[in-house]
Amino acid sequence: MSNPAPAFLRLVEIMATLRSPDGCPWDREQTLDSLKPFVLEETYEVLEAIDRHDHAALREELGDLLFQAIFLAQLEAEAGHFTIADSLESISDKLVRRHPHVYARETETDPADSAGKVRTRWEEIKAQERGHADAPKTLLSGIPAALPALLRAHHIGVRTASVGFDWERTDDVMAKIREEVEEIEDAQRRGTKEHLEEEVGDLLFAIANLSRHLGVEPETALRKANEKFTGRFAEMERAVAASGRAMSGMTLGELEEHWQQAKRSSRRHEGHEEHEER
């Protein structure tokens, strides 16, 4: 493995130059708040590259995301709060502390010899750290409220499961989903919009927990489903346009026929076997 230190130091020095009096006016104007959209954008571009398994794009996007971290740390260093070196020391100390099964084997009485045990031990150590903090925190207080709602629901389930508050079987989660669907049907018949919103939220939360039980990260699954639907709908639009008609002038049955054709075409392109799906 090549030594990353020179390349990392070069990027840190470039960032310092850009923020200097002789640097870039745009970079000098940025604040912590103004950089937030760029951090979010770069994060999603990393995820998109991962979804495509595009290694060349991932290499570039990881660099862009790392640059945002260094940019934020430069602002904090200028304000006298901390440096990027402090951040690196912080994460290194945290990783060593939360992996006693790797770095403190001799003192571990219950070694974490499986991924499940590692996750449980990780959450236990995090809980201990929260207990030592100046401000009292709960098990769920460390989950960022700014996370996408579906991803946050997933993390909430992971945290609560770490202390045993979880469904025992996947079938139990499926039963909960069926229960939530029935409650939505009831709310649709006689509830208010606020009640219906609450029940839909409960259903989505249950689905996030089902995904967790199945070992699927729901935000990624939904993002891929969105992309799949978008691609198929675009193909359907092209087919309708080629027929000389407008979608707005077609019946639902005609649109459904084009949709099924788009599905078959996309599945052939993806190399999947034909099977019925909606």
CORLIN-V860952 format. One record per helix or strand. SS is the DSSP state (~ for helix, > for strand). FROM is the first residue (numbers start at 1). TO is the last residue. Records with the same first field share a line. If there is no record, write none. Layout:
SS=FROM-TO / FROM-TO
//
This chain:
~=5-19 / 25-29 / 32-52 / 55-78 / 84-97 / 100-103 / 105-107 / 115-132 / 149-161 / 170-190 / 193-213 / 218-242 / 247-249 / 252-270
//
